[in-house]
């Protein structure tokens, strides 16, 4: 069953930009900024987006939050997009929310919830608790909602969310961007024709492998379709849908380290043609 999903994904998606071919435009001691350029005739106003995901804030990486904040705020951007999985432990939640509050006050802020928000929904409260916390930091969590800016429609697909997107996604004449924490989930929706009008998907979850070993590449991942969707830019062979997967910021709770896989933010530019 899983092998069949894996094989179909390989046949349906072409890996256009891999980890080795990524474009690093800026680098600090602990982070990199990579750049992607997307072109569409549906775009009338060039739009810039800073996308980051999987911060998994804990006592270790919160020590570097100032460096990360300065990197994010150094970019002039129209939108800030967060891909889910904010914090690893509840004791680090207040400091993590403060971090979000200090991100670029002039840009619109959007996001979705990740598997860690759902996985740990009982220790601080309900899912509404998480949505309220993000709202404190002026982040609009997109859950069965649409947000429009510069003729671009943004939709959010939360972790393991069974949503009636056929009813909510419309107007294919406008550029549509789906924020989905797990790339497999979005790809599965497209396979079942639920998201055929989506132009771009932004995802995280994979950590880019987190530990990358020569000739083996990624070591840590937790995906339904194996390593099909690991990192970088993919394009659906049958549609014009493109998929960008970031390697994120933080680590999982089993391997709290990275090797040859520096945490990143994505500087995304969507251009008119």
C-alpha positions in Angstrom: 0.0 0.0 0.0 2.7 2.5 1.0 4.9 1.4 -1.9 2.1 2.1 -4.3 1.6 5.6 -2.9 5.4 6.1 -3.1 5.5 4.9 -6.7 2.6 7.0 -7.8 4.0 10.1 -6.2 7.3 9.7 -8.1 5.4 9.4 -11.4 3.2 12.4 -10.6 5.8 14.8 -9.3 9.0 16.0 -10.8 11.8 17.2 -8.4 13.0 20.4 -10.0 15.2 21.9 -7.3 16.9 19.5 -4.8 18.8 20.3 -1.6 22.1 20.4 -3.5 20.7 22.8 -6.1 19.0 25.2 -3.7 19.9 28.9 -4.0 21.3 30.3 -0.8 21.1 34.1 -0.8 22.2 34.8 2.7 23.8 32.9 5.6 24.4 33.5 9.3 26.2 31.4 11.8 23.1 29.2 12.4 20.7 29.9 9.6 20.4 30.2 5.8 18.0 32.0 3.6 17.1 30.3 0.3 15.2 31.8 -2.6 12.6 30.5 -5.0 11.0 32.4 -7.9 7.5 31.4 -9.2 6.0 32.9 -12.4 2.4 33.0 -13.4 0.1 34.9 -15.8 -2.4 35.1 -13.0 -0.2 37.5 -11.1 -0.6 41.2 -11.6 1.5 42.5 -8.7 4.8 40.9 -7.8 4.6 39.6 -4.3 7.3 38.6 -1.8 6.8 36.0 1.0 9.0 34.9 3.8 8.1 31.3 4.6 9.4 29.4 7.6 8.2 26.3 9.5 8.8 23.7 12.1 10.5 25.9 14.7 10.0 23.3 17.4 11.2 25.9 19.9 12.9 24.5 23.0 15.5 25.7 25.5 18.3 25.1 23.0 17.2 26.8 19.8 15.4 29.6 21.7 18.9 30.9 22.5 19.2 31.6 18.8 15.9 33.3 18.4 17.4 36.8 18.2 19.6 35.8 15.2 16.6 34.2 13.5 14.4 37.2 14.2 17.0 39.6 12.7 17.3 37.4 9.6 13.5 37.3 9.0 13.1 41.1 9.6 16.0 41.9 7.3 13.8 41.1 4.3 11.3 43.5 2.9 8.3 41.3 2.3 4.6 41.5 1.7 3.6 38.4 3.8 5.0 36.2 6.5 3.9 32.5 6.3 4.4 30.0 9.1 4.0 26.3 8.3 3.2 24.8 11.7 4.9 23.0 14.6 5.8 26.1 16.8 7.0 24.6 20.0 8.2 21.3 21.6 7.4 22.0 25.2 4.6 24.0 26.9 7.1 25.8 29.1 8.6 27.4 26.1 5.3 28.6 24.6 5.3 32.2 26.1 8.7 33.0 24.7 7.8 31.4 21.4 4.7 33.6 21.1 6.8 36.7 21.9 9.1 35.7 19.1 6.2 35.7 16.6 5.0 39.0 17.9 8.3 40.6 17.1 8.3 39.5 13.5 7.9 42.2 10.8 5.0 44.3 11.9 4.2 45.7 8.5 3.7 42.4 6.7 0.5 40.3 6.7 1.0 37.1 8.8 -0.5 33.8 7.9 -0.1 30.2 9.1 -1.4 26.7 9.7 -1.2 24.3 12.6 1.1 21.3 12.4 1.1 17.8 13.8 2.7 19.0 17.1 -0.2 21.4 17.7 -2.6 18.5 17.2 -0.4 16.0 18.9 -0.2 18.1 22.0 -3.6 19.6 21.9 -4.4 18.3 25.4 -1.5 19.7 27.4 -2.2 23.4 27.0 -5.8 23.3 25.8 -7.9 22.8 22.7 -7.1 23.6 19.0 -8.9 26.9 19.6 -6.3 27.6 22.3 -3.6 27.4 19.6 -5.5 29.6 17.2 -6.0 32.2 19.9 -2.3 32.1 20.8 -1.3 32.7 17.2 -3.8 35.5 17.0 -2.1 37.1 19.9 1.0 37.4 17.7 -1.2 38.7 14.8 -1.0 35.5 12.8 -4.1 34.6 10.9 -4.5 30.8 11.1 -6.1 29.6 7.9 -8.4 26.7 8.7 -11.2 26.4 6.1 -10.6 30.0 5.4 -9.3 32.1 2.5 -7.1 35.1 2.7 -6.5 37.3 -0.3 -3.7 39.7 -1.0 -2.4 41.1 -4.4 -4.8 38.9 -6.3 -3.4 35.8 -4.6 -5.8 33.6 -2.6 -4.2 31.7 0.3 -5.8 28.6 1.8 -4.7 26.6 4.8 -4.7 22.9 5.3 -4.0 21.9 8.9 -2.4 18.7 9.9 -4.7 15.7 9.2 -7.6 18.0 8.4 -10.4 16.6 6.4 -11.7 19.7 4.8 -14.3 20.3 2.0 -11.9 22.2 -0.1 -14.0 21.7 -3.3 -16.4 24.1 -1.7 -14.0 26.7 -0.4 -11.5 26.9 -3.3 -12.9 28.6 -6.3 -12.1 31.3 -8.8 -9.3 29.5 -10.7 -8.6 32.8 -12.6 -6.8 34.0 -9.4 -3.4 32.6 -8.3 -4.1 30.1 -5.4 -1.5 29.2 -2.8 -2.2 26.3 -0.3 -0.3 26.2 3.0 -0.1 22.6 4.1 2.1 21.4 7.0 2.6 18.0 5.5 3.3 17.8 1.7 1.8 14.3 1.5 -1.6 15.6 2.6 -1.8 18.2 -0.1 -0.5 15.8 -2.8 -3.1 13.3 -1.8 -5.9 15.9 -2.2 -4.6 16.8 -5.6 -4.6 13.2 -6.6 -8.3 13.0 -5.7 -9.0 16.2 -7.7 -9.9 18.2 -4.7 -7.2 20.8 -5.3 -6.8 20.9 -9.0 -7.0 24.7 -9.1 -4.1 25.2 -6.7 -1.0 26.8 -8.3 1.4 26.6 -5.4 1.8 24.6 -2.2 4.0 25.6 0.7 4.9 22.8 3.1 7.3 21.8 5.9 7.3 18.8 8.3 10.2 16.9 6.7 13.0 19.0 8.3 14.8 18.3 5.0 16.0 15.1 6.5 17.5 17.0 9.4 20.6 14.8 9.3 22.0 14.5 5.8 24.7 11.9 5.1 26.7 11.8 1.8 25.3 9.3 -0.7 22.4 8.6 1.6 21.0 12.1 1.8 18.2 12.6 4.3 18.2 10.4 7.4 15.2 11.7 9.5 11.8 11.9 7.9 8.2 10.9 8.7 6.2 10.8 5.5 3.5 8.6 4.2 5.1 8.5 0.7 8.6 7.8 1.9 11.3 10.2 0.7 9.3 11.3 -2.3 8.7 14.8 -0.8 11.8 15.6 1.1 13.0 19.1 0.3 13.0 21.7 -2.4 10.8 22.5 -5.4 8.5 20.0 -7.1 6.1 20.2 -10.0 3.1 18.1 -10.8 3.6 16.4 -14.1 -0.1 16.6 -15.0 -1.0 20.0 -13.6 0.8 23.3 -13.2 0.9 23.0 -9.5 4.3 23.6 -7.8 5.3 22.5 -4.3 8.0 24.1 -2.1 9.2 22.2 1.0 11.4 23.9 3.5 13.7 22.1 5.8 12.5 24.2 8.7 14.1 25.6 11.8 14.0 23.1 14.7 14.5 19.4 15.4 12.3 16.5 16.4 12.3 15.2 20.0 14.3 12.1 19.1 17.3 13.7 17.4 17.7 17.2 18.7 20.5 18.0 16.3 21.2 18.8 12.6 24.0 17.7 10.4 24.7 19.2 7.0 21.2 20.6 7.1 21.3 24.1 8.4 17.9 25.6 9.5 16.4 27.9 6.9 13.9 30.5 6.0 12.5 30.8 2.4 12.4 34.0 0.5 9.7 33.4 -2.1 9.1 35.7 -5.0 5.9 35.4 -7.1 6.2 37.2 -10.4 3.8 38.2 -13.1 4.6 37.2 -16.7 
